[in-house]
């Protein structure tokens, strides 16, 4: 079976993790935590980085740091992983779901303006499937209404918006390092920002809101969102090869596009001329003209040794976040979108095999 994703741990991962074990620095203290944060900050052209235990925690901590709470609204795309909306709810705020734009599948800036109310405090755009959002348009709306922008870059390690790395956009930005991400620590996350006060606040809340001057004194309710030195060791080793990872992702994406271009009924993953996508997941849309539905195509591919995944469900259509709104682009993407094998271990021969199977099933 050709998997959709698998981690590539063929660099210094074992050596660095072994060092953590041999030296017994396995908890949240240790040299790799600071090194991981420093390298992420440098990569994203940020002043500060705060490592946390997962990407959802990063989003929640960013929102909490900015004071988002009960009575507030945060605009999020419906077409994204549910964690983006869940983090807003954790703060007692309400996620307001925005549709996607059809050309590049990202949150639609033109639809955001109509959703802004006096209760709106922030926008969380998501760099979906490794492609940047149109951040200039979103920042313009945010400035006009005095809103925070928190970039959810969980799927976009190494991607670029114009000349700025994803993770370097917005007031704050957040990453995930889950096992299927471009850079993985198994579980893990990161907040990046340029504001010293926000950095200090996030570090304070991350560690149970413990006083810096009086040990075991906690003036507020905080969180235990620290990353371990073992996880950070994985991250440092992964960042040593991020350029290679991105090159492979882009190479395989171009091969997919080349081989699938002539297959009727398949819409290829787009890329804006102002963007550098890293194609976290190489994704296609299965059109109505294709002989099989998206789900039937996925089942047929699995029988031929090719794994796949459907797109995320549109969050507003799920019982956890029900909303009586119609978001046609997000709902269409959710119904027709498919992620094809996208690991950095994927060979061009495997890409060719996947494309061959889709071509045969199109006839």
ZISUL-V474853 format. One record per residue. N is the residue number from 0. RES is the residue in one small letter. NEAR is the number of other C-alpha atoms within 10 Angstrom. D_FIRST is the distance of its C-alpha to the first C-alpha in whole Angstrom. Layout:
n = <N & N>
res = <RES & RES>
near = <NEAR & NEAR>
d_first = <D_FIRST & D_FIRST>
This chain:
n = <0 & 1 & 2 & 3 & 4 & 5 & 6 & 7 & 8 & 9 & 10 & 11 & 12 & 13 & 14 & 15 & 16 & 17 & 18 & 19 & 20 & 21 & 22 & 23 & 24 & 25 & 26 & 27 & 28 & 29 & 30 & 31 & 32 & 33 & 34 & 35 & 36 & 37 & 38 & 39 & 40 & 41 & 42 & 43 & 44 & 45 & 46 & 47 & 48 & 49 & 50 & 51 & 52 & 53 & 54 & 55 & 56 & 57 & 58 & 59 & 60 & 61 & 62 & 63 & 64 & 65 & 66 & 67 & 68 & 69 & 70 & 71 & 72 & 73 & 74 & 75 & 76 & 77 & 78 & 79 & 80 & 81 & 82 & 83 & 84 & 85 & 86 & 87 & 88 & 89 & 90 & 91 & 92 & 93 & 94 & 95 & 96 & 97 & 98 & 99 & 100 & 101 & 102 & 103 & 104 & 105 & 106 & 107 & 108 & 109 & 110 & 111 & 112 & 113 & 114 & 115 & 116 & 117 & 118 & 119 & 120 & 121 & 122 & 123 & 124 & 125 & 126 & 127 & 128 & 129 & 130 & 131 & 132 & 133 & 134 & 135 & 136 & 137 & 138 & 139 & 140 & 141 & 142 & 143 & 144 & 145 & 146 & 147 & 148 & 149 & 150 & 151 & 152 & 153 & 154 & 155 & 156 & 157 & 158 & 159 & 160 & 161 & 162 & 163 & 164 & 165 & 166 & 167 & 168 & 169 & 170 & 171 & 172 & 173 & 174 & 175 & 176 & 177 & 178 & 179 & 180 & 181 & 182 & 183 & 184 & 185 & 186 & 187 & 188 & 189 & 190 & 191 & 192 & 193 & 194 & 195 & 196 & 197 & 198 & 199 & 200 & 201 & 202 & 203 & 204 & 205 & 206 & 207 & 208 & 209 & 210 & 211 & 212 & 213 & 214 & 215 & 216 & 217 & 218 & 219 & 220 & 221 & 222 & 223 & 224 & 225 & 226 & 227 & 228 & 229 & 230 & 231 & 232 & 233 & 234 & 235 & 236 & 237 & 238 & 239 & 240 & 241 & 242 & 243 & 244 & 245 & 246 & 247 & 248 & 249 & 250 & 251 & 252 & 253 & 254 & 255 & 256 & 257 & 258 & 259 & 260 & 261 & 262 & 263 & 264 & 265 & 266 & 267 & 268 & 269 & 270 & 271 & 272 & 273 & 274 & 275 & 276 & 277 & 278 & 279 & 280 & 281 & 282 & 283 & 284 & 285 & 286 & 287 & 288 & 289 & 290 & 291 & 292 & 293 & 294 & 295 & 296 & 297 & 298 & 299 & 300 & 301 & 302 & 303 & 304 & 305 & 306 & 307 & 308 & 309 & 310 & 311 & 312 & 313 & 314 & 315 & 316 & 317 & 318 & 319 & 320 & 321 & 322 & 323 & 324 & 325 & 326 & 327 & 328 & 329 & 330 & 331 & 332 & 333 & 334 & 335 & 336 & 337 & 338 & 339 & 340 & 341 & 342 & 343 & 344 & 345 & 346 & 347 & 348 & 349 & 350 & 351 & 352 & 353 & 354 & 355 & 356 & 357 & 358 & 359 & 360 & 361 & 362>
res = <x & x & x & x & x & x & x & x & x & x & x & x & x & x & x & x & x & x & x & x & x & x & x & x & x & x & x & x & x & x & x & x & x & x & x & x & x & x & x & x & x & x & x & x & x & x & x & x & x & x & x & x & x & x & x & x & x & x & x & x & x & x & x & x & x & x & x & x & x & x & x & x & x & x & x & x & x & x & x & x & x & x & x & x & x & x & x & x & x & x & x & x & x & x & x & x & x & x & x & x & x & x & x & x & x & x & x & x & x & x & x & x & x & x & x & x & x & x & x & x & x & x & x & x & x & x & x & x & x & x & x & x & x & x & x & x & x & x & x & x & x & x & x & x & x & x & x & x & x & x & x & x & x & x & x & x & x & x & x & x & x & x & x & x & x & x & x & x & x & x & x & x & x & x & x & x & x & x & x & x & x & x & x & x & x & x & x & x & x & x & x & x & x & x & x & x & x & x & x & x & x & x & x & x & x & x & x & x & x & x & x & x & x & x & x & x & x & x & x & x & x & x & x & x & x & x & x & x & x & x & x & x & x & x & x & x & x & x & x & x & x & x & x & x & x & x & x & x & x & x & x & x & x & x & x & x & x & x & x & x & x & x & x & x & x & x & x & x & x & x & x & x & x & x & x & x & x & x & x & x & x & x & x & x & x & x & x & x & x & x & x & x & x & x & x & x & x & x & x & x & x & x & x & x & x & x & x & x & x & x & x & x & x & x & x & x & x & x & x & x & x & x & x & x & x & x & x & x & x & x & x & x & x & x & x & x & x & x & x & x & x & x & x & x & x & x & x & x & x & x & x & x & x & x & x & x & x & x & x & x & x & x & x>
near = <10 & 20 & 17 & 18 & 23 & 18 & 18 & 18 & 15 & 11 & 13 & 16 & 22 & 14 & 12 & 21 & 20 & 15 & 15 & 22 & 12 & 10 & 9 & 12 & 17 & 19 & 14 & 19 & 14 & 18 & 13 & 24 & 24 & 16 & 16 & 24 & 22 & 18 & 16 & 25 & 22 & 13 & 17 & 23 & 18 & 20 & 16 & 21 & 26 & 27 & 31 & 31 & 25 & 22 & 26 & 24 & 27 & 29 & 32 & 23 & 29 & 28 & 25 & 19 & 19 & 17 & 12 & 23 & 18 & 13 & 12 & 19 & 24 & 26 & 24 & 26 & 29 & 29 & 28 & 25 & 17 & 19 & 15 & 23 & 28 & 20 & 23 & 26 & 18 & 17 & 18 & 15 & 22 & 24 & 25 & 21 & 23 & 27 & 25 & 26 & 16 & 15 & 12 & 17 & 21 & 25 & 30 & 22 & 22 & 14 & 13 & 22 & 16 & 9 & 13 & 20 & 11 & 8 & 12 & 22 & 24 & 24 & 26 & 27 & 28 & 27 & 28 & 25 & 23 & 27 & 30 & 32 & 27 & 20 & 19 & 14 & 13 & 21 & 20 & 13 & 19 & 20 & 11 & 9 & 16 & 13 & 18 & 21 & 24 & 26 & 27 & 32 & 31 & 31 & 28 & 29 & 31 & 24 & 24 & 23 & 23 & 16 & 9 & 14 & 21 & 34 & 33 & 24 & 27 & 23 & 19 & 27 & 28 & 33 & 30 & 32 & 25 & 20 & 16 & 21 & 23 & 31 & 30 & 25 & 28 & 19 & 18 & 26 & 27 & 30 & 30 & 31 & 26 & 17 & 13 & 11 & 11 & 18 & 20 & 14 & 16 & 25 & 22 & 19 & 22 & 24 & 17 & 19 & 20 & 20 & 15 & 10 & 7 & 8 & 8 & 11 & 12 & 16 & 10 & 12 & 10 & 18 & 17 & 13 & 22 & 22 & 23 & 23 & 26 & 25 & 26 & 33 & 27 & 25 & 26 & 25 & 24 & 24 & 20 & 15 & 15 & 16 & 13 & 12 & 22 & 22 & 14 & 21 & 25 & 20 & 16 & 25 & 24 & 14 & 17 & 22 & 17 & 13 & 18 & 21 & 14 & 10 & 18 & 15 & 17 & 21 & 17 & 18 & 21 & 16 & 17 & 15 & 9 & 12 & 19 & 22 & 27 & 27 & 28 & 29 & 28 & 24 & 24 & 23 & 21 & 23 & 17 & 12 & 11 & 16 & 15 & 18 & 15 & 21 & 17 & 11 & 20 & 21 & 15 & 17 & 19 & 15 & 11 & 14 & 13 & 20 & 20 & 22 & 18 & 19 & 21 & 19 & 19 & 24 & 26 & 25 & 16 & 11 & 8 & 11 & 18 & 10 & 13 & 7 & 11 & 12 & 18 & 13 & 22 & 26 & 21 & 15 & 22 & 20 & 20 & 19 & 24 & 23 & 22 & 25 & 24 & 27 & 24 & 21 & 18 & 18 & 14 & 15 & 11 & 15 & 19 & 17 & 17 & 22 & 21 & 15 & 16 & 19 & 16 & 9 & 15 & 16 & 10>
d_first = <0 & 4 & 6 & 9 & 11 & 12 & 15 & 17 & 19 & 20 & 24 & 27 & 25 & 26 & 29 & 30 & 29 & 31 & 34 & 34 & 33 & 36 & 38 & 38 & 37 & 34 & 36 & 37 & 39 & 38 & 38 & 35 & 35 & 38 & 36 & 33 & 36 & 38 & 35 & 33 & 37 & 37 & 34 & 35 & 39 & 40 & 43 & 41 & 38 & 37 & 34 & 33 & 31 & 28 & 28 & 30 & 33 & 33 & 34 & 36 & 38 & 38 & 40 & 42 & 43 & 45 & 46 & 44 & 45 & 46 & 48 & 46 & 43 & 40 & 39 & 35 & 33 & 31 & 28 & 26 & 25 & 27 & 28 & 31 & 33 & 33 & 34 & 37 & 38 & 38 & 41 & 43 & 42 & 41 & 38 & 39 & 36 & 36 & 35 & 32 & 34 & 32 & 32 & 30 & 29 & 30 & 33 & 36 & 39 & 41 & 41 & 41 & 45 & 46 & 44 & 46 & 49 & 51 & 49 & 46 & 45 & 42 & 39 & 36 & 34 & 30 & 28 & 26 & 22 & 24 & 27 & 30 & 33 & 36 & 38 & 41 & 42 & 41 & 43 & 46 & 46 & 45 & 48 & 50 & 50 & 50 & 46 & 44 & 40 & 37 & 34 & 31 & 29 & 26 & 24 & 26 & 26 & 28 & 28 & 32 & 34 & 37 & 38 & 37 & 34 & 32 & 33 & 37 & 37 & 39 & 42 & 39 & 35 & 32 & 29 & 26 & 24 & 21 & 18 & 16 & 20 & 20 & 23 & 22 & 24 & 22 & 24 & 27 & 29 & 32 & 35 & 37 & 41 & 44 & 46 & 48 & 49 & 45 & 44 & 46 & 46 & 42 & 42 & 45 & 43 & 40 & 42 & 44 & 46 & 48 & 51 & 51 & 55 & 55 & 52 & 51 & 53 & 51 & 53 & 50 & 47 & 44 & 40 & 38 & 35 & 36 & 33 & 33 & 33 & 30 & 28 & 30 & 30 & 26 & 27 & 30 & 27 & 25 & 28 & 29 & 26 & 25 & 27 & 24 & 21 & 23 & 24 & 20 & 19 & 22 & 21 & 18 & 19 & 22 & 20 & 18 & 22 & 23 & 20 & 20 & 24 & 25 & 23 & 25 & 24 & 22 & 24 & 23 & 23 & 27 & 28 & 32 & 34 & 36 & 32 & 30 & 26 & 24 & 21 & 19 & 17 & 17 & 18 & 20 & 22 & 21 & 25 & 27 & 27 & 24 & 23 & 21 & 21 & 19 & 18 & 17 & 16 & 13 & 13 & 13 & 10 & 8 & 9 & 8 & 4 & 6 & 7 & 10 & 14 & 17 & 20 & 22 & 25 & 28 & 30 & 33 & 31 & 30 & 33 & 33 & 34 & 36 & 38 & 40 & 39 & 37 & 35 & 34 & 32 & 30 & 29 & 28 & 26 & 24 & 24 & 23 & 21 & 17 & 15 & 12 & 10 & 13 & 13 & 15 & 13 & 12 & 13 & 16 & 14 & 10 & 13 & 15 & 12 & 11 & 15 & 15 & 13 & 15 & 18 & 18 & 18 & 21 & 23>
